Amino acid sequence: MDVDVDVDVNVNVDVDVDVDVDIDVNIDINIDINIDINVDVDVDVDVDVNVNINIDININVNVDINIDININVNIDVDVDVDVDIDVDVDVDVDVDVDVDVDDVDVDVDVDINVDVDI
């Protein structure tokens, strides 16, 4: 009996392990804080007080008394003419203009608190 056993064992193990670890960490932190605060306070106070007082008092008193007495008679005539004209003009003008401006307070308080915690 002839037994021929041929055992050929070929084991080829090729292990290629390529580990490429590329870690690129780019951290860019840009913090731009722009705070523009413009406070314009314009206070315009215009007070115009115009007081025009015109008082025109025109008093015209014309008194014409003409007495012509012509008597041509032989009579004794006594004529007493008493003319009393009393004109009293009293003008009292009292003008009181009181303008009181007391206690004008303008308080402008601006408090700005900025807390930035990073």
Secondary structure by P-SEA (a helix, b strand, c coil): cbbbbbbbbbbbbbbbbbbbbbbbbbbbbbbbbbbbbbbbbbbbbbbbbbbbbbbbbbbbbbbbbbbbbbbccccbbbbbbbbbbbbbbbbbbbbbbbbbbccbbbbbbbbbbbbbcc
